[in-house]
Amino acid sequence: MDFSLNEEQRAWQMKARKFAAEVIRPLSLKREQIADPKETWDWELIRKGSELGFRTLVVPKKYGGHEVDFVTQALVMAELAKADSAISKAFSQNWKWSHLISAACNDDQKERFLKPFVADHSFVIGSASTEPNSGSDNRYPPENDIKAGYRVKAERKGDDWILNGEKTFIANGGIGKLFFVSVRTDSTVQAREGMSVFLVPAGTPGFRFGKRFNKAGWRFYQNAELIFEDARVPHANLVGQVNKGSKVRTGAATEFSDFELACNALGVCDDACESALHYARTTKRRGRALVEQQNIQLAINRMHMETEALRAYCMRAAWEMDNLLHESPNIILLMNYSSDVIQRVTGLSLEVHGADGGAVNAYADKLVRDGIIWTHLAGDNTQRLKVLKRFPQRAVN
């Protein structure tokens, strides 16, 4: 494996680093301290990033995107997250679903949705799976329980489908212009056998946004309820086949979520390491810099060690995805590792910043609150370990 960067990869990394330092960082802490979750979002920041290509980074060039490789995506996510994890996710969330449009949608759908997405700096995309009474059982449904999983229903009426039900904690809820919505189209079988996926634009009759959620971490990033009351969606917006929604996400589109979140965690850990080291060097106690204390040195060294291990793992996963090794267990387990590392590193950072007697440091506190988000992103660590059953050489059934 050769992880040396080519000119294009380095150029995107430097562009992301400059944007993060000059645009994101000056606004990050101020925006996350806004009380109203609806007001934390900043369209001007999104527009500036979109003009530089960060919103449409993975869209195929034939549709006006940049079509960069996974190594480049890893670099950009980490650089943006180094200034603000939630803002990095606000951009990469669009990569996840534009990846899926490219991989799973037909030519008509690509024409109708990818071109407007590329043309509009305020066009962001989301996906709606989680419901008030179904979450993890959508990803890992209990065997032989047809009641588990998706409860939002869709019924065919001529050339349309009528959707009823509610989704919750949906990314880009309240601001998104297009959502992949997973629904039950057959309630007589298990969820994965009777589920379909539809593209549902904002403004669809019968579809509206509900409550915007107030979160401890990732405050910039928007999450809201999606409510469907006889929402009318044309059959032409069906992704793939009826009752075959579980087969929609394949290849890179399947594993991108875990990869994305791990690279984001890397950026947070880089930020925590730098901020803790700067604080320790510039803060004195009893006439000596904190960095001269052995316990502080050990904490900072531990932070850097764990961060560098995560970086190596992220780059290996990016290389594997670029070389079409999407079914590698390394990509699946990377998310679990990043979840552990980000919480250990941000926790140590908070300890370093509190070495003067426990006073709260707003920035170190923010990194910890953002890091806690990893405990419930895309399922949890135990659920992801179950995926190893797909790899008999690595797992015990």
C-alpha positions in Angstrom: 0.0 0.0 0.0 1.3 3.4 -1.0 -0.2 6.3 1.0 1.8 9.1 -0.6 -0.4 11.8 -2.0 -0.6 12.9 -5.6 -0.9 16.5 -6.7 -4.7 16.5 -6.9 -5.1 14.9 -3.5 -2.7 17.4 -1.9 -4.5 20.3 -3.6 -7.9 19.3 -2.2 -6.3 18.8 1.2 -4.8 22.3 1.2 -8.0 23.8 -0.1 -9.9 22.2 2.8 -7.3 23.2 5.3 -7.5 26.9 4.2 -11.3 26.9 4.2 -11.4 25.3 7.6 -8.9 27.8 9.1 -10.3 31.0 7.5 -14.0 30.4 7.3 -15.1 27.5 9.7 -12.9 28.0 12.8 -13.8 31.7 13.4 -17.5 30.8 13.4 -17.4 27.3 15.0 -17.7 28.0 18.7 -19.9 31.0 18.3 -22.5 29.1 16.2 -22.6 26.0 18.4 -23.4 28.2 21.4 -26.6 29.5 19.8 -29.5 28.3 21.9 -32.1 27.7 19.2 -31.1 24.6 17.1 -32.7 26.1 14.0 -30.4 29.1 14.2 -27.1 27.2 14.4 -27.1 26.4 10.7 -25.4 29.0 8.5 -26.3 29.0 4.8 -23.6 31.5 3.9 -20.9 29.1 5.2 -22.5 26.3 3.2 -22.6 28.5 0.1 -18.9 29.4 0.4 -17.9 25.7 0.9 -20.1 24.7 -2.0 -18.5 27.2 -4.3 -15.2 25.5 -3.6 -16.6 22.1 -4.4 -17.0 20.6 -0.9 -20.8 19.9 -1.3 -20.5 18.2 -4.7 -17.1 16.6 -4.2 -18.1 13.0 -5.2 -20.6 13.7 -8.0 -19.5 12.2 -11.3 -17.8 14.7 -13.6 -20.4 14.1 -16.3 -23.0 15.6 -14.0 -20.8 18.6 -13.1 -19.1 17.2 -9.9 -15.5 16.5 -9.1 -15.6 12.7 -8.8 -12.6 12.5 -6.4 -11.3 9.3 -4.9 -11.8 8.0 -1.4 -8.3 9.0 -0.2 -9.2 12.6 -1.2 -12.5 12.3 0.6 -10.8 11.1 3.7 -8.3 14.0 3.6 -11.1 16.7 3.1 -13.3 15.3 5.8 -10.5 15.3 8.4 -9.4 18.8 7.5 -12.9 20.2 7.8 -13.6 18.3 11.0 -10.4 19.7 12.5 -12.2 23.1 12.5 -15.7 21.8 13.3 -16.9 18.2 13.2 -20.6 19.0 12.6 -19.8 21.3 9.7 -17.6 18.7 8.1 -20.5 16.3 8.4 -22.9 18.9 6.9 -20.8 18.7 3.7 -20.0 14.9 3.6 -23.6 14.0 4.3 -24.2 15.0 0.7 -21.4 12.8 -0.5 -23.1 9.8 1.0 -26.3 10.3 -0.9 -24.9 11.6 -4.1 -22.8 8.4 -4.1 -26.0 6.5 -3.8 -27.8 8.4 -6.6 -24.8 7.6 -8.8 -24.7 3.9 -7.8 -28.4 3.0 -7.5 -30.6 5.4 -9.4 -31.7 5.1 -13.0 -30.7 7.6 -15.7 -34.0 9.5 -15.4 -33.5 10.0 -11.6 -29.9 11.1 -12.0 -31.0 13.6 -14.6 -33.9 14.9 -12.4 -32.0 15.1 -9.1 -28.2 15.2 -9.6 -28.2 18.2 -12.0 -30.4 20.4 -9.7 -28.2 19.3 -6.8 -25.0 20.4 -8.5 -26.5 23.7 -9.7 -28.0 24.9 -6.3 -25.6 25.7 -3.4 -28.5 25.4 -0.9 -29.5 21.9 -2.1 -28.6 19.4 0.6 -29.7 15.7 0.8 -30.7 13.4 3.6 -32.0 9.8 4.2 -34.9 8.8 6.4 -34.7 5.5 8.2 -35.0 6.0 11.9 -38.6 6.1 13.3 -39.9 6.7 16.9 -40.5 3.0 17.3 -37.9 1.5 15.0 -34.2 2.3 14.8 -31.5 -0.4 15.2 -34.0 -3.1 14.2 -34.0 -1.5 10.7 -30.4 -2.3 10.3 -30.4 -5.6 12.2 -34.0 -6.8 12.3 -34.8 -9.6 14.8 -35.3 -12.9 13.0 -38.9 -14.1 12.3 -40.5 -10.9 13.6 -42.5 -9.2 10.9 -43.5 -6.4 13.3 -40.0 -5.2 13.8 -38.5 -2.5 11.7 -39.9 0.2 9.4 -43.5 1.3 10.2 -43.9 4.1 7.7 -46.1 2.6 5.0 -46.5 3.1 1.3 -49.5 1.9 -0.7 -49.7 2.0 -4.5 -52.4 4.2 -6.0 -52.1 4.2 -9.8 -48.9 5.8 -10.8 -48.3 7.1 -7.2 -47.5 5.8 -3.8 -49.2 7.2 -0.7 -46.8 7.4 2.3 -48.0 7.6 5.9 -46.0 7.7 9.1 -43.1 9.5 10.8 -39.4 9.5 10.7 -37.2 11.0 13.5 -33.7 12.3 14.1 -33.2 12.7 10.4 -30.1 14.3 9.2 -30.7 17.6 7.2 -34.3 17.5 8.4 -35.8 20.9 8.2 -33.4 22.2 5.5 -33.0 19.3 3.0 -34.4 19.4 -0.5 -34.3 15.7 -1.2 -34.6 12.5 1.0 -34.1 8.8 0.5 -37.1 7.5 2.4 -37.2 3.8 3.5 -40.8 2.5 3.9 -42.8 -0.7 4.2 -44.5 -1.7 1.0 -45.3 -5.2 2.3 -46.3 -5.7 5.9 -46.8 -9.4 5.7 -43.1 -10.2 5.6 -40.0 -9.1 7.6 -38.9 -5.5 7.1 -35.9 -6.2 4.9 -38.1 -8.3 2.6 -40.9 -5.8 2.3 -39.1 -2.5 2.3 -38.7 0.0 -0.6 -36.8 3.2 -1.0 -38.2 6.4 -2.6 -36.7 9.7 -3.5 -39.0 12.3 -1.8 -38.3 16.0 -2.5 -39.2 18.7 0.1 -42.5 20.3 -1.0 -44.1 16.9 -1.9 -47.8 17.2 -1.0 -48.4 15.6 2.4 -44.7 15.7 3.4 -43.6 18.2 6.1 -40.9 18.8 8.7 -41.6 18.4 12.4 -39.6 19.2 15.4 -36.0 20.3 15.1 -33.9 18.5 17.7 -31.7 20.3 20.3 -28.5 18.3 20.8 -25.6 18.4 23.2 -23.0 17.9 20.4 -22.9 18.5 16.6 -25.1 21.5 17.2 -24.5 23.0 13.7 -25.8 19.8 12.1 -29.5 19.7 11.7 -31.7 16.8 12.7 -35.5 16.8 12.6 -38.8 14.8 12.3 -40.2 14.0 8.9 -43.9 13.6 8.8 -45.9 11.9 6.0 -49.7 12.3 5.9 -51.0 10.8 2.7 -47.8 12.1 1.0 -48.1 11.4 -2.8 -44.8 10.2 -4.4 -44.7 9.2 -8.0 -43.7 5.6 -8.9 -40.9 7.1 -11.0 -39.2 8.1 -7.7 -38.8 4.4 -6.6 -35.2 3.5 -6.2 -34.5 0.0 -7.5 -37.4 -2.4 -7.2 -40.5 -2.7 -5.0 -39.7 -4.6 -1.8 -36.0 -4.7 -2.7 -34.9 -1.6 -0.8 -32.4 -3.6 1.3 -30.4 -4.2 -1.9 -30.2 -0.5 -2.9 -27.1 0.3 -0.9 -24.2 -1.8 -2.3 -20.5 -1.5 -2.7 -19.0 1.9 -1.6 -22.5 3.2 -0.8 -22.9 0.5 1.8 -19.7 1.2 3.7 -19.3 4.9 3.2 -21.1 5.9 6.4 -18.7 4.1 8.7 -15.7 5.4 6.6 -17.1 8.9 6.7 -17.5 9.0 10.4 -14.1 7.6 11.1 -12.4 10.2 9.0 -14.4 12.9 10.7 -13.3 11.6 14.1 -9.7 11.8 12.9 -10.1 15.5 12.3 -11.6 16.0 15.8 -8.6 14.1 17.3 -6.1 16.2 15.4 -7.8 19.3 16.8 -7.9 18.0 20.3 -4.2 17.1 20.1 -3.1 20.5 18.9 -5.3 22.5 21.2 -4.2 20.5 24.3 -0.6 20.8 23.4 -0.9 24.6 22.8 -2.7 25.0 26.1 -0.1 23.0 28.0 2.8 25.0 26.5 1.2 28.4 27.1 -0.3 27.9 30.5 1.8 28.2 33.6 1.3 26.9 37.2 3.7 27.9 39.9 6.0 29.4 37.4 6.3 26.3 35.2 4.5 25.5 31.9 1.9 22.6 32.3 3.7 20.7 29.6 6.6 20.2 32.0 4.4 18.0 34.2 4.9 14.3 33.6 1.1 13.5 33.8 0.4 16.2 31.1 3.2 14.8 28.9 1.8 11.3 29.2 -1.7 12.4 28.4 -0.6 14.4 25.3 1.6 11.6 24.1 -1.2 9.1 24.5 -3.5 11.4 22.5 -1.0 11.6 19.6 -0.4 7.9 19.6 -4.1 7.0 19.3 -4.7 9.7 16.7 -1.8 8.5 14.5 -3.1 4.9 14.7 -6.6 6.1 13.6 -5.0 8.1 10.7 -3.3 4.9 9.5 -6.5 2.9 9.7 -8.5 5.6 7.9 -5.9 5.8 5.0 -5.9 2.0 4.7 -9.7 2.0 4.5 -9.6 4.7 1.8 -7.0 2.7 -0.2 -9.1 -0.4 0.1 -12.2 1.4 -1.1 -10.4 3.0 -4.0 -9.2 -0.5 -5.0 -12.7 -1.9 -4.8 -12.2 -3.9 -1.6 -15.5 -2.7 -0.2 -16.2 -6.0 1.5 -13.1 -5.7 3.7 -13.9 -6.1 7.4 -11.4 -3.3 8.1 -13.8 -0.7 6.8 -16.6 -2.0 9.0 -14.5 -2.2 12.1 -12.9 1.2 11.5 -16.0 3.0 12.8 -15.9 1.0 16.0 -12.2 1.9 16.5 -12.8 5.6 15.8 -15.7 5.7 18.3 -13.4 4.5 21.0 -10.5 6.7 20.0 -12.4 10.0 19.7 -13.8 9.6 23.2 -10.5 8.7 24.7 -8.6 11.6 23.0 -11.2 14.3 23.6 -11.5 13.1 27.2 -7.8 13.4 27.7 -7.9 16.9 26.1 -10.5 17.9 28.6 -8.3 16.7 31.4 -5.3 18.7 30.1 -7.4 21.8 29.9 -8.7 21.2 33.4 -5.3 20.8 34.9 -5.5 24.2 36.5 -8.2 23.0 38.9 -11.1 21.9 36.9 -12.2 25.1 35.3 -14.4 24.4 32.2 -12.8 25.2 28.9 -15.5 25.9 26.3 -13.6 24.6 23.3 -12.4 21.4 25.0 -15.9 20.8 26.3 -17.3 21.2 22.8 -14.9 18.5 21.5 -16.1 16.1 24.2 -19.7 16.7 23.4 -19.2 16.2 19.7 -17.2 13.0 20.5 -20.1 11.5 22.5 -22.2 11.6 19.3 -20.1 8.6 18.1 -21.8 6.3 20.7 -25.0 6.2 18.6 -24.0 7.0 15.0 -25.2 4.5 12.4 -26.1 2.0 15.1 -23.7 1.1 17.9 -20.4 -0.8 18.3 -22.1 -4.1 19.3 -24.3 -4.0 16.2 -21.4 -3.4 13.9 -19.5 -6.3 15.4 -22.4 -8.6 14.3 -21.6 -7.7 10.7 -18.4 -9.8 11.0 -20.6 -12.8 10.4 -20.2 -11.9 6.8 -16.5 -12.7 7.1 -16.1 -16.2 8.5 -12.3 -15.9 8.7 -12.7 -13.1 11.1 -15.7 -14.0 13.2 -17.2 -16.7 15.4 -20.9 -17.3 14.7 
